[in-house]
Amino acid sequence: MNAARRKQIKAIVARLGKVSDLGLDDLKASLEEIRDEEQEAYDNMPEALQAGERGVASEAAVSALDDVINALEEVIDTLEGLGDQLEEAAA
């Protein structure tokens, strides 16, 4: 690989590094906190309410938050992996 392409890859790696500055880990932590609070609220509901509309909605919210958190973890892992692969390509 020539120096020009290596330089371009290093610039892309630097831009990917800035993605971590977006606060994705903080966003994930905030979503986990909200999910945990909602799960606790559901767990503290009487069984009759858990089976009702409110309980079902609470369970759905926890499940949706879990899905978002898992997807965000995948995005974070993918972005980190891309940077590693690009650095390897530029070596």
C-alpha positions in Angstrom: 0.0 0.0 0.0 1.4 3.4 -0.9 1.7 6.3 1.5 -1.2 8.2 0.1 -3.7 5.4 0.6 -2.2 4.7 4.0 -2.7 8.4 5.0 -6.3 8.2 3.8 -6.9 5.1 5.9 -5.4 6.8 9.0 -7.7 9.8 8.5 -10.7 7.5 8.3 -9.5 5.7 11.5 -9.2 9.1 13.2 -12.8 9.9 12.2 -14.0 6.5 13.5 -12.3 7.3 16.7 -14.3 10.5 17.0 -17.5 8.3 16.9 -16.6 7.2 20.4 -16.8 10.9 21.3 -20.4 10.8 20.4 -21.1 9.3 23.8 -22.5 6.0 22.6 -21.4 4.4 25.9 -23.1 7.1 27.9 -26.2 6.7 25.8 -26.2 3.0 26.4 -25.8 3.5 30.1 -28.7 5.9 30.2 -30.9 3.4 28.4 -29.9 0.6 30.7 -30.8 2.8 33.7 -34.2 3.6 32.2 -34.8 -0.1 31.4 -33.8 -1.2 34.9 -36.1 1.4 36.5 -39.0 0.2 34.3 -38.2 -3.4 35.1 -38.2 -2.6 38.8 -41.6 -0.8 38.5 -43.0 -3.8 36.7 -41.6 -6.2 39.4 -43.2 -4.1 42.1 -46.6 -4.1 40.5 -49.2 -6.5 42.1 -49.7 -9.6 39.9 -53.1 -8.4 38.9 -51.7 -5.2 37.4 -48.8 -7.1 35.7 -51.4 -9.1 33.8 -53.3 -6.0 32.9 -52.8 -3.4 30.2 -50.3 -1.4 32.3 -48.2 -4.4 33.0 -48.2 -5.6 29.4 -47.1 -2.1 28.3 -44.4 -2.1 30.9 -43.1 -5.5 29.7 -43.1 -4.3 26.1 -41.2 -1.2 27.0 -38.5 -3.3 28.8 -38.3 -5.6 25.9 -38.0 -2.7 23.4 -35.3 -1.1 25.5 -33.4 -4.4 25.6 -33.5 -4.6 21.8 -32.2 -1.0 21.5 -29.4 -1.6 24.0 -28.3 -4.8 22.2 -28.4 -3.0 18.8 -26.3 -0.2 20.3 -23.8 -2.6 21.7 -23.5 -4.1 18.2 -22.9 -0.7 16.7 -20.2 0.1 19.2 -18.5 -3.2 18.7 -18.7 -2.9 14.9 -17.2 0.6 14.9 -14.4 -0.5 17.2 -13.7 -3.5 14.9 -13.7 -1.3 11.8 -11.0 0.8 13.2 -8.9 -2.2 14.1 -9.3 -3.7 10.6 -8.5 -0.4 8.9 -5.3 0.0 11.0 -4.4 -3.5 10.0 -5.0 -2.7 6.3 -2.8 0.3 6.6 0.1 -1.5 8.2 
